[in-house]
Amino acid sequence: MNAKRFGFLWLMLQAGLVYGQARPDSFYVFVGERIALKALPREPITEEIIPMIIGKDTTYGKTYAVPFRSGFVATYRVVKPVYGSLARDTVEFTDYTHYGRPLFAPYKHVLLFISRQNGKLISEVNLYTAVYPTTNGRWAGDANTYLYNQLVNVHTAIKPEPIEFTEEVSIGLDGRRAELFPPPYYRIEGNKAIVVMGNYIEDLFSLYKAGILKNRGIFD
């Protein structure tokens, strides 16, 4: 076989975000209170020379893996365990996202999903629910978790229920269509959608467990 060597550039973007993750060694779900969030250095561009067969010729080209995800080290106080036992009241984990900043970063309290992979705590990619204290001493989120998981779990018996939060919970429309926040789960007032119905954290976890987490292979 006649081997020819000539240079060319083959640029390949590598996301590095795996939504169908392998079953983790351990899995934890808890209500966390934000303490600190620190950005990690960007991952370097890596280069590799690989052989390619075109017809009867062998050529050699370079591949470049260009990561576009951002990494963050997050420190959260464990306010309320829901699944698994971390045996500590403060936890540090790594979050990877292609949105530039963790989606849960703006919220003081969130329902977090963390797995231990190769000895390190890693958050489930882009998976969280903002939660708020209720007048009966519990934690709950809005109906978005139910609506989101309905796409893959249409047969769930869990439905949103009226929730009385200690303070008004609302979402700014900011140009978004009011139809994204349908009644009876939300009430539109001016430029905001007020949360009327939602789910307590135990049901939020059950919705994710039978929906997105099942699709990712974490639960059967």
C-alpha positions as CSV (number, residue, x, y, z in Angstrom):
1,M,0.0,0.0,0.0
2,N,1.3,3.4,-1.0
3,A,1.5,5.6,2.1
4,K,1.3,9.3,1.6
5,R,1.8,11.9,4.3
6,F,0.5,15.3,4.0
7,G,-0.7,17.8,6.6
8,F,-4.2,19.0,7.0
9,L,-6.3,20.3,9.8
10,W,-9.2,18.4,11.1
11,L,-11.0,20.4,13.7
12,M,-13.4,18.5,16.0
13,L,-15.3,20.0,18.8
14,Q,-15.6,17.8,21.8
15,A,-18.4,18.7,24.2
16,G,-17.4,16.4,27.1
17,L,-20.9,16.6,28.5
18,V,-22.4,13.1,28.8
19,Y,-26.1,13.1,29.5
20,G,-26.4,9.3,29.6
21,Q,-23.9,8.9,32.4
22,A,-22.8,5.5,33.7
23,R,-24.4,4.3,37.0
24,P,-22.5,6.1,39.7
25,D,-20.8,4.5,42.7
26,S,-22.9,6.5,45.0
27,F,-25.7,8.9,44.5
28,Y,-27.0,11.7,46.8
29,V,-29.9,14.1,46.6
30,F,-30.3,17.0,49.1
31,V,-31.5,20.5,49.6
32,G,-28.3,22.6,49.5
33,E,-27.7,26.2,50.6
34,R,-25.0,28.0,48.5
35,I,-21.8,28.9,50.3
36,A,-19.3,29.4,47.6
37,L,-18.7,28.9,43.8
38,K,-15.3,29.0,42.2
39,A,-14.5,28.6,38.5
40,L,-11.9,26.0,37.5
41,P,-9.2,26.7,34.8
42,R,-10.4,26.1,31.3
43,E,-9.5,22.7,30.0
44,P,-6.7,22.8,27.4
45,I,-7.0,22.1,23.7
46,T,-5.5,18.7,23.0
47,E,-3.9,17.5,19.8
48,E,-3.6,14.0,18.4
49,I,-2.2,12.6,15.1
50,I,-4.3,9.8,13.7
51,P,-4.1,7.7,10.5
52,M,-7.0,7.8,8.0
53,I,-7.5,5.5,5.1
54,I,-8.8,7.2,2.0
55,G,-9.3,4.7,-0.9
56,K,-6.0,2.8,-1.1
57,D,-3.9,5.5,0.6
58,T,-3.2,6.2,4.2
59,T,-3.0,9.8,5.3
60,Y,-2.3,11.3,8.7
61,G,-4.2,14.2,10.2
62,K,-4.4,16.1,13.4
63,T,-7.5,16.2,15.5
64,Y,-8.1,18.9,18.0
65,A,-10.4,18.4,21.0
66,V,-11.7,21.9,21.8
67,P,-13.7,21.7,25.1
68,F,-16.4,24.3,25.5
69,R,-17.6,23.3,28.9
70,S,-16.8,25.2,32.0
71,G,-16.0,23.7,35.4
72,F,-16.8,25.0,38.8
73,V,-16.1,23.9,42.4
74,A,-19.3,24.4,44.5
75,T,-19.5,24.4,48.2
76,Y,-23.0,23.9,49.7
77,R,-24.4,23.4,53.2
78,V,-26.6,20.2,53.4
79,V,-29.9,21.6,54.7
80,K,-32.1,18.5,54.1
81,P,-31.0,15.1,52.9
82,V,-33.4,13.4,50.5
83,Y,-31.5,10.4,49.2
84,G,-28.2,8.9,50.3
85,S,-26.1,9.9,53.3
86,L,-23.1,12.2,52.9
87,A,-22.3,12.1,56.6
88,R,-21.4,15.7,56.7
89,D,-23.2,19.0,56.8
90,T,-21.1,20.8,54.1
91,V,-20.2,19.3,50.8
92,E,-17.9,20.4,47.9
93,F,-18.5,19.1,44.4
94,T,-17.6,19.8,40.8
95,D,-20.1,21.0,38.3
96,Y,-19.6,21.1,34.5
97,T,-21.8,23.1,32.2
98,H,-21.8,24.5,28.7
99,Y,-23.8,27.5,29.8
100,G,-20.8,29.4,31.2
101,R,-22.1,29.2,34.7
102,P,-24.0,26.6,36.7
103,L,-27.7,27.0,36.1
104,F,-28.4,26.6,39.8
105,A,-26.0,29.4,40.8
106,P,-28.6,32.2,41.1
107,Y,-30.6,30.4,43.7
108,K,-29.9,30.3,47.4
109,H,-31.5,26.9,48.0
110,V,-31.6,24.1,45.4
111,L,-32.4,20.4,45.2
112,L,-29.1,19.0,44.1
113,F,-28.2,15.6,42.5
114,I,-24.6,14.5,43.2
115,S,-22.8,11.3,42.3
116,R,-19.5,10.0,43.4
117,Q,-17.4,9.1,40.4
118,N,-13.9,7.8,40.7
119,G,-13.8,9.1,44.2
120,K,-14.9,12.6,43.3
121,L,-18.3,14.3,43.9
122,I,-19.8,15.5,40.6
123,S,-23.2,17.1,40.0
124,E,-25.6,15.7,37.5
125,V,-25.3,17.8,34.3
126,N,-27.7,20.7,34.2
127,L,-30.0,19.0,36.7
128,Y,-31.5,20.8,39.7
129,T,-34.6,22.4,41.1
130,A,-34.8,25.7,43.0
131,V,-36.7,25.1,46.2
132,Y,-38.2,27.3,48.9
133,P,-39.3,27.0,52.5
134,T,-43.1,26.4,53.1
135,T,-45.4,27.5,55.9
136,N,-45.6,23.9,57.2
137,G,-41.8,23.6,57.7
138,R,-41.0,21.7,54.5
139,W,-39.3,22.5,51.2
140,A,-41.0,22.6,47.8
141,G,-40.4,23.8,44.2
142,D,-42.6,25.0,41.4
143,A,-44.5,22.8,38.9
144,N,-41.7,23.0,36.3
145,T,-40.1,19.7,37.5
146,Y,-43.4,17.9,37.0
147,L,-43.9,19.5,33.5
148,Y,-40.3,18.7,32.5
149,N,-40.4,15.1,33.6
150,Q,-43.8,14.6,32.0
151,L,-42.0,14.4,28.7
152,V,-40.5,11.0,29.7
153,N,-42.8,9.9,32.4
154,V,-46.4,10.5,31.2
155,H,-47.9,7.9,33.6
156,T,-46.8,9.3,36.9
157,A,-49.4,9.5,39.6
158,I,-47.6,12.5,41.2
159,K,-49.3,15.8,40.4
160,P,-48.5,19.3,41.5
161,E,-50.5,20.5,44.6
162,P,-51.2,23.9,46.2
163,I,-48.2,25.1,48.1
164,E,-48.0,27.9,50.7
165,F,-44.5,29.3,50.7
166,T,-43.2,31.5,53.5
167,E,-42.7,34.2,51.0
168,E,-44.1,34.8,47.5
169,V,-42.2,32.7,44.9
170,S,-42.4,34.2,41.4
171,I,-40.5,34.0,38.1
172,G,-39.8,37.1,36.0
173,L,-41.1,36.7,32.5
174,D,-38.3,38.8,31.0
175,G,-39.7,38.5,27.5
176,R,-40.7,34.9,27.8
177,R,-44.2,33.9,26.8
178,A,-46.8,33.6,29.6
179,E,-47.9,30.3,28.0
180,L,-44.7,28.7,29.5
181,F,-46.3,29.2,32.9
182,P,-49.8,27.8,32.5
183,P,-52.6,27.9,35.1
184,P,-53.4,26.4,37.5
185,Y,-49.7,26.0,38.4
186,Y,-48.9,29.7,38.0
187,R,-50.7,33.0,38.2
188,I,-49.6,35.8,35.9
189,E,-49.4,39.2,37.4
190,G,-47.8,41.9,35.3
191,N,-44.3,40.8,34.3
192,K,-44.1,37.8,36.6
193,A,-45.5,34.3,37.1
194,I,-46.4,33.6,40.7
195,V,-46.0,30.0,41.8
196,V,-49.4,28.6,43.0
197,M,-48.8,24.9,42.8
198,G,-45.7,22.7,43.0
199,N,-44.3,19.7,44.7
200,Y,-42.5,18.9,47.9
201,I,-38.9,17.7,47.6
202,E,-39.8,14.1,48.2
203,D,-42.1,14.1,45.2
204,L,-39.7,16.2,43.2
205,F,-37.1,13.4,43.7
206,S,-39.7,10.7,42.7
207,L,-40.5,12.6,39.5
208,Y,-36.8,12.8,38.6
209,K,-36.2,9.2,39.6
210,A,-38.8,7.8,37.3
211,G,-38.1,10.3,34.6
212,I,-34.7,11.9,33.7
213,L,-32.6,9.9,36.2
214,K,-34.1,6.7,34.8
215,N,-33.3,7.8,31.3
216,R,-29.7,8.5,32.4
217,G,-29.4,4.9,33.7
218,I,-29.0,5.9,37.4
219,F,-32.3,4.2,38.5
220,D,-34.2,1.3,36.9
